[in-house]
Structures are given as structure tokens and as C-alpha cells.
């Protein structure tokens, strides 16, 4: 029987964490009783620099049961770094690692099916949403547009999947060889190329607390996904420049022909609009190049991805 660790990143989740741990323990206990997983299987909560009672809750549960362990960051390093730290700590003891957010909007009742797919030969099992009715109109449509954009940019991404997935030890070890600091895990895991499966579920509303991914963070994660996984935006600058040069040549030919034919020249408005368009395009292009240069700067500094302040193992 494989040993399983469920990694739960948590940032200020005091309102939902007790019920989350209770539900996950119940699921693991049932699988242990059914002989699906080893009795040493556990839950690892990674407190991402929480400032509320999240860590105190983890400590109380750890004292109550050996099924709950914890990591506490020295400050908030971000959701993706918390996932990475949890996976790294879990794979030292467990053969299967499942990651799921603390709010349990992703359905944990799919976990037994993930284990079943592993037994059938899958090394990575993705949790995929088949229903987004709990999301707002904006979130549903922006997510569809984003996944479509990444597909057109050549990024191999499992649509409607987030960070609810199962990976076996081999897949986790290979994933941990990816050394970049700018993490977009849901876009990196498909690059491993192992045998995969999908389990589908209906995403449910958060039961308590507030979302830790407001619009600003969602946009930042989306942008990080694009700039971390593809250089197509940089190539678009080249294409834009080539089109601008072609238009300039055509306009030059048109102006010469018009002058020779005695046609009056353009007024100042088209000229100013052209200058503003070209100037804006140049500034955006410089900014885009700067974004990639900034990522290179972060990578070459080799600063720690996270700092662990406390461990409960």
C-alpha cells in the first residue's frame, strides 16, 4: 500500500482549516481502512506566513493526531512556493503526494479516484473542473480566454485544472529538478510527460473566509504563467516591428506616387496618430522586454525560494 501525503497550502485560513483537516482525515481514514493507502499516510499543512491563528490550529491538531504535520514560513512567500515546499517535504516520506487548497473548493472526495487511477498506472492525476457555476461571470469567461490564449501561445496546459493533483514520487522528484524561481506549477507539471489521468468534479463555493486570490493576484499569476512558459510575446515584438516597417514602406511609396500625381498630402492628424501609435508600441515593447529581463535577474540571484521558520513532523 502506498503512503500518501496531502499537502495543504494555507494563508490566513483559520476559519476553514479545522473543518478542512477534519474532512481530509476522515477521507484518509476511510482509505486506510479499505487498504488503499498505508497507515502512515498523513496531511501536511504549509502555513505561508499566516498572521492569524492558522499555525496555532496546525499545532493543536499535530498534538492531537500524528496524521497532521506542518511547515511554517517566516513570512508570506506565495501560494506556489508553499506548494513547492510541501511537495519537497512530503516526498521524503510518502510515495504519493496530493496537493489541494485549504478552502476545499476542489472536491476532496475525488482523492480515492486519484488513488485508483494511480493503481491503474497513472503517475500524475489532474483534478479538472467540469462546472464553474460557483464562479462569477467575469472569472468564468476570463479563465476560458486565458486558457485559450496559452494554447495559442503553444503552452501545454490542462484546461480548467488548478493545483489539485496527485503525483507519485518519481514525478515529484523530476519536478523538483526544475530550479526556476518564477513558479507557475500548473504549467510546469505537464512538461514532465509522464502517464496522466483526469478526475472531474464540480467546484463548490468557499464555505468561510475570503479568497486569497483577489483580482490583482489572479492577474499577476496569469501574467507570470505567460512570461514563465513561453517567449512568444517577445517574438510578437519582432512581428509588430516588421509590420510597422512594411506599412512605412507602403506609405512612403503612396506619398511619392501622390506627389507625382499632384494629389494633396495628408494633414497633420494622420501623422500625429501614427507617431503616437509607434511611440506607444515602442514603450510597450520595451516594457515587455524589461519584464523578461527582470525575471532573468531574479533567477540569477539564486535567493532562497522560501524560508521555513518551524516544522512539525
N, C-alpha and C positions, 0 to 999 in steps of 0.2 A: 504494500500500500504506500503510495507516495505521501510525503509530508508536504502540507500546504501552509503557506503564509499569505494572509490577506493584508495588503498594505493599504492603509487609510491615511492620506494626507489631510491635515486639519489645521485650519487657521481661524481662531476665534469661533469655535463650533460648540461652545458649552451648552447651547440649547438643544442640539440634536445628538451630541455624541453619546450620552448614556443609552438612549433608545437604539442608536446605531450599533453600539457594541453588544447590547442585549440581543438584537436580531441576528447579527453575524455569528455570535457564539452559538445561538440556537441552531443556525444552519450548519455550522461546523460540527456540533454535537450530533446532529442527525446523520451527517455523512460518516462520522466516526462509528456510530452505532451500526450503520449499514455496511461497514467495511470498505468504504470508498476512499478514505484518507487515513493517514496514520494518526494515532492518538497524540502525537507530539505536535500536531498542527496548531497554528495559533494566529493571532491578529497583531499586526504591528502598526501602531498609530504614530505618525510623524507630525509632531506639533511644529508648524512652520513659524516659530517666533510668536506664538499666540500671546496676547496680553490680557486675556480673560481667564477663566477657570479651566480651560481645556487641559492643560498639563496636570493640574491637580486631579481632574477627573481620571486621567490616564493612570496616575499614581495610585489612586484608590482602587481602580479595577485591577491593576497589577498586583496589589497587595491581596486582593480578594481571590484572584484566579491566575494560574500560570498560563492561561490561554491568551492573556493580553500583555504585550510588551510595548515599549515606547522609545522614541527618539525626540529630543527637544533641541531645536535650532537656537543659536544665540540671538538671532534676530530673524526677521522675515526675509527669506531668500527667494520665495516664489514657489508656486504650485509644482512646476516642472522639476525644480531642484528637490523638492520634498519627495516626489515620486522616485526620482533617481536614487536618493539616499535610502529610501525604504527598500527598493529593489536590491541595492547593493548589500544592505544588511541582511535581508531575508534570504538571499541565495546562498549565503554561507552555511545555512542550516536546512533550508527547505529545498525540495526538488521542484515544486510548483509555486509560482507567485502570481497572485491575482491583485490587481490594483483597482480601487473603487473609491469615489469621493465620499466624504463623510455625510453628505446630505442624503445619500441613498436615493437620489432621483433616478439613478441607474438601478435596475431591478436586481437585488442580490439573490433572488430566487432562481436566477439563471446560473448560479455558480455550480450546482450539481450537473447541469447540462454541459458546462465547460469541462468539468472533470470527465464526463462521459465521452466528450469529443477527444480529449487527451488520450483516453484509453483506446479510442478508435484510430489513433495515430497522428493526431494533430499536435504540433508543437507550440502553436500560437492560436488562441481563440479570441476573436474580437466580439465585444458586445456592441450590437448595432441597433439603433433606434428605428423602429418601424412606425412610430407615431409621434408627432411633435405637437399634438393638440394642447399640451400644457404650456408650450412656448407662446410668446406674443407673436403677432403678425410680423413685426419687424424682425424678430430673431429667426423665425422660420424662413422667411424669404432671404434674409441676409446670409444665413447658413447655406442655403441652396446655391445662391450666387457665388459664395466663397468657394465651395467645393467644386463648382463648375469652373471657376477661374483657375484653381490649382490644377484641375485636369487639363485645361487648355495650355497651361504653362509646363506641362509634362511631369507633374508631381504625382507619384503613385500613392494615393491616399484612399483609405476605406471610407466611403461616404457615410455620413451620419454615425460615425463612431467617434468616441471621445477617448477617455483614458480608463475605460472599463474593459479590461482584457486579462487573459491568462497567458502566461509564458512558462515553458519548462526551463530547467536550469541551463541547458545548453543555449537556448535562445537568449536568456538573460545574460549569461557570460559573454556571448558575442555582442550583444547590445552595449554592454559596459565598456567595450573596446572603443566605442565612439567617444572621442575626447572633447568635442566642442562644448563651449560654454553657453552658446545661444541655442537652448534646447526647444525643440518642438517635437515631443516624443511620438505623437500620433502620426507624424510624417516620417519619422526615422525608423520605427519598427517594421513597416512594410519593406524597407530596404534589406532586411535580413534574409528574406527569401525562403524561409522555412515553410513546411506544410501548415496551412492555416484552415480554420473553420470560422463560422459566424453563428452567433446565437442572437435572436431578435427579441426585442422587448419594447414595452410601452413606457416611455419616460413619464414619470409622475411629478407633480408639483412638490416643491420643498415643504416639509411639514412644519418647520420652525426656523427662526433665524433669518438672515438675509443672505443673498447671493454674494459670494466672494469674487465674482467676475462681473462687475458692472461694465457698462458700455466701453469705458476707457480701457480697461484691462482686456476686454474681448478684442478690441481693435488692435491693441498692442500685440496680443498673442497672434492674431491673424496676420499682421504685418511681419512679425518675426518668422512665422511659418513660410511666408513667401520668400523673404530675403535669406532665410537659412537653407532653403531646399532647392532653389533654382537661381540661375544667373540670367534668365530670360529678360527681366526688366532692364538689365544693362545692355543686352543686345537690342532692345527696343529703342534705346537712345541712338544707336548706330542707324537703325532703320529710319527713325524720325529725321536724323540728320541727312540721310540720303534722299528722303522725300523732299526735305526743305531745299536741298541743293538742286534737285530736279525742277522744282517749282520756280526757283530763282532763274535757272537757265531758260525755262519756258517763258517766264515773264520778261526776261531780257530780250529774247527773240521777238516776243509780241511788241515790246516797246520800240525796237528798231524798225520792225515792219510798219508799225503805226506811224512812226515819224516819217519814214519814206513815203508813206501813202497820204501824208498830210492830215492824219487823224489827231485830234487834240489829245494831249497827255492827260493822265489821271490827275485828280485833285489831291489835296494833302490827306484826306481821310483814309483812303486805302493804304497810303504809305505809313501813316501812324499806326493803323491797325496791324499792319504787317510787322512793324517794329515791336509793338507790344507783344504780339504772338511769338515772335522769335525770341525776344528777351525773356518772356515767361517760360518758354520751353527750355531755354538755356539754364535758367535758375533751377527749374525742377530737375533737370538732368544732373546738374552739379550736386543738388541735394541728394539725389538717388545714389550717385557715386559715393558721396560722403557717408551715406548710410552703410554701404558695404565696407568702406574703409574703416568706419567706426567698429564694425563687427570684427574686422581683422585685428584692430588694436586690442579689443577685449580678449581675443583668442591668444595673441602672442604674449600677453602679460602673465598668463598661466596662474591667475589668482585662484584660491580655493573656490569650488562651486558652492560650498556651504560649510558652516562650522557647527558641529554638534556640541551642545553645552551639557546635556545629560542623556544617559542611557538607562533603560530599564529592561534588562534581559535576564 
